[in-house]
Amino acid sequence: MNERHTSPIKIIRARIRANRIADAAWRSAVFFVGFFLIGVGLVLLVLPGPGWLTIFIGLFILATEFTWASRFLAPLRLKLEKAKLTGKKPVWIYLFFLGVMAVGVLSSWWVWSNFKE
């Protein structure tokens, strides 16, 4: 691969993969950060906050290093690729972001109303 057209992130990641200890540390860090975000997302499903968004961010982080997480997200990627090829965004994306914004507004309102003096 022509190194001139390779992104700096891919170059750094290739250097980390070349060192066994650094690669194990990197994969461990990705594992713990991903599962931490999934755990926080599960808590936020009960508490006010964007729980599903946090869970999906954790899964996307895990999918950068682990094949099982990538396979788990494959149906979502296929839907996004299909939308990209057709040139229009599916309605569920708008509804998802509308829901995230609504949860953010409602949780902010709840915190403000319960903790004001």
TAFEN-V153834 format. One record per pair of residues at least 6 apart in sequence whose ideal C-beta (glycine too) atoms are under 7 Angstrom apart, sorted by the first residue. I is the first residue (numbers start at 1). J is the second residue. Records with the same first field share a line. If there is no record, write none. Layout:
BEGIN
I=J, J
END
This chain:
BEGIN
3=11
16=22, 23, 26
17=23
27=65
30=61, 62, 64, 65
33=61
34=58, 61, 62
35=58
37=54, 57, 58, 61
38=55, 58, 59
40=54
41=51, 52, 54, 55, 58
42=51, 55
44=50, 51, 54
45=51
48=106, 107, 110
49=103, 107
50=100, 103, 104
53=100
59=69, 72, 73
60=73
62=69
63=69, 70, 73
79=90
83=89, 90
END
